[in-house]
Amino acid sequence: MIRIFNDRGACLARANVSTDILQGVVSLSTGAWHDPQSDGTDRQGNPNVLTRDLGTSRLGQGSTAHTTLVEFSRIADD
């Protein structure tokens, strides 16, 4: 388990290290229900807590949900 975070928020997710994506890149599937802990960290791996809720521009209004900078840390096994 890891904690993925940035200045917008944090979520927990199960990690699987793979050579299928570039080193330093995290891929997190979408579709998790928002389930925040008391500190605001989402327990279900919802990537929406990590992304901006703004369009890409006034003209395009595209989603920025598929790219964001994050850090992560391993959660110690209990």
C-alpha positions as CSV (number, residue, x, y, z in Angstrom):
1,M,0.0,0.0,0.0
2,I,1.1,3.5,-0.8
3,R,0.0,7.0,0.0
4,I,-0.1,9.2,-3.2
5,F,-0.2,12.9,-2.5
6,N,0.4,16.4,-3.7
7,D,-0.6,19.9,-2.5
8,R,-4.2,19.3,-3.5
9,G,-4.9,16.1,-1.6
10,A,-3.9,12.5,-0.9
11,C,-5.2,9.0,-1.4
12,L,-4.3,5.4,-0.6
13,A,-3.7,2.7,-3.2
14,R,-2.2,-0.7,-3.7
15,A,1.1,-0.5,-5.6
16,N,2.3,-2.9,-8.3
17,V,5.8,-2.2,-9.6
18,S,6.0,-2.8,-13.3
19,T,8.4,-2.3,-16.2
20,D,5.4,-1.6,-18.4
21,I,5.4,2.1,-17.6
22,L,8.3,4.6,-17.3
23,Q,10.3,4.9,-14.1
24,G,8.9,7.7,-12.0
25,V,5.4,7.4,-13.4
26,V,2.4,6.4,-11.4
27,S,-0.7,5.1,-13.1
28,L,-3.9,5.2,-11.0
29,S,-7.2,3.9,-12.4
30,T,-10.3,6.1,-12.1
31,G,-13.7,5.2,-10.8
32,A,-13.2,4.9,-7.0
33,W,-15.9,6.3,-4.6
34,H,-14.7,9.2,-2.5
35,D,-14.1,7.9,1.1
36,P,-12.0,10.3,3.1
37,Q,-10.4,9.5,6.4
38,S,-10.5,12.1,9.2
39,D,-7.3,13.8,7.8
40,G,-8.9,14.1,4.3
41,T,-6.9,11.2,2.7
42,D,-9.1,9.2,0.4
43,R,-9.1,5.5,1.4
44,Q,-10.3,4.2,-2.0
45,G,-7.6,5.5,-4.4
46,N,-9.8,8.2,-5.9
47,P,-7.6,10.3,-8.2
48,N,-9.9,13.2,-8.2
49,V,-8.4,14.4,-4.9
50,L,-5.1,14.9,-6.7
51,T,-6.2,16.9,-9.7
52,R,-7.4,20.4,-10.4
53,D,-11.1,21.0,-10.9
54,L,-10.6,23.5,-13.7
55,G,-10.8,23.2,-17.5
56,T,-7.6,23.4,-19.6
57,S,-8.5,26.8,-21.0
58,R,-11.5,29.1,-21.4
59,L,-11.8,28.0,-25.0
60,G,-11.3,24.2,-24.7
61,Q,-12.5,23.5,-21.2
62,G,-10.9,20.0,-21.5
63,S,-10.3,17.8,-18.5
64,T,-7.0,18.0,-16.7
65,A,-7.8,14.9,-14.8
66,H,-5.4,12.6,-16.7
67,T,-2.2,14.3,-15.7
68,T,-0.8,15.7,-12.5
69,L,2.4,15.7,-10.5
70,V,2.4,13.5,-7.4
71,E,4.7,12.0,-4.8
72,F,4.2,8.8,-3.0
73,S,5.3,7.0,0.1
74,R,5.0,3.4,1.2
75,I,2.7,2.6,4.1
76,A,4.2,0.3,6.6
77,D,2.5,-3.2,6.8
78,D,0.6,-3.7,10.0
